[in-house]
Amino acid sequence: MLEDQPPEFPVSYEDLKKRAREELSDEAFAYVVGGAGSESTVEANDRAFDKWQIAPRVMRDVSERDLSIELFGREYPAPVMLAPVGVQSILHEEAELAVARAVSDLEIPMICSSVSSYTIEEVGEELGDGPGWFQLYWSSDRDVAASFLERAEEAGFEAVVVTLDTPKMGWRERDIELGYLPFLEGEGLKNYFEDPAFRNRLDGDDPWENEEAAIASWQECFGDASLTWDDLDWLRAQTDLPIIIKGVLHPADARKAVDQGVDGMVVSNHGGRQVDGAIPALDALPDIVDAVDEAVGSDNDVPVLFDSGIRRGSDVVRAIALGADAVLLGRPYALGLGIGGEDGVRAVLENLLADLDLTVGLSGCASLDDVTRSTIRRAD
Ligand code: FNR
């Protein structure tokens, strides 16, 4: 139902970006919207959706729509979750706590980044019974990685999303030109600075008192470019939580991941922030879904999630039609946080969910089972 006043908060992604450009610092804006290199993959991610068109069906009783999904034994009201976004304090002082408050009423899962500006425990507490997953940047210091996993499980997070496309940060020209990276300030690394295993690296130094040395130590151990598939056995031994790998773009990797026993995967190019010129994540999705189906056989299920370029309900429909079980939303909610804190995140999510519900129904689908490859066709 339309209200008689225009909404206070921007509705379209384009307007969100425009408002953020006006209200955020140059550094914060560049951090969110930027990508690797020429940003060709950021643009390609958006354009990839236009290559698929919905062929709506009519006369199919869509008076009641059910958008719910089940993942790892828990039911969620919609196939949407919030992607891990690091160092949210650059966007808003309440950062991840504001996001946790916004999502927990909606029962939409939040994926808390390893580089969160509040600790895993603080975010977990704010989430309460609301669903939360933890995203691991797999530190080259195994004690730090193990400590993060243990803390996440203790704090009530229900799954681990391990990001494999970022053993090192991509070449992000906007950030380099501004001479600014949020990770190079102690405030952005609280979750590490408060971690007992990370503190052990500092020979008794307090990271808050000697920030420079602590940041240098963090740079040394942030990621691990030497990882190979066999290392997943180590990860499996550290946690009982489902393990979902993030950053899969090649069907051969999807098959390998299934063979290694992962519980799920996210097809993602990290929003175009890692490899400039990388394949748009949506283009990678159908082949990966087929590869996973073939590798798991009929008795098993390894959910395939998707991110990179989701802006509207019709984008979600297209990703689901191409075989995704759910999607992750990145920049839109980060911009919402920057503009309006908790209310901003809630507004972005409510708009997306309302748009999705309408678009599913108007496409002739009463549930997500009805959204299949026959719901869409390749544009000429
Ligand atoms: C990210 N992303 C990300 N991913 C991750 O695994 N850990 C992280 O800490 C971050 N941090 C982060 C910060 C910012 C500002 C952005 C925009 C993205 C990637 C994120 O989880 C997701 O893959 C993309 O954002 C999805 O693309 P869209 O929706 O932003 O196009």
Residues whose N, C-alpha, C, O or C-beta is under 5 A from the ligand:
A	BS01	FNR	Y31 V32 A83 P84 V85 G86 S113 V115 Q135 T163 S268 H270 G271 D307 S308 G309 I310 L328 L329 G330 R331
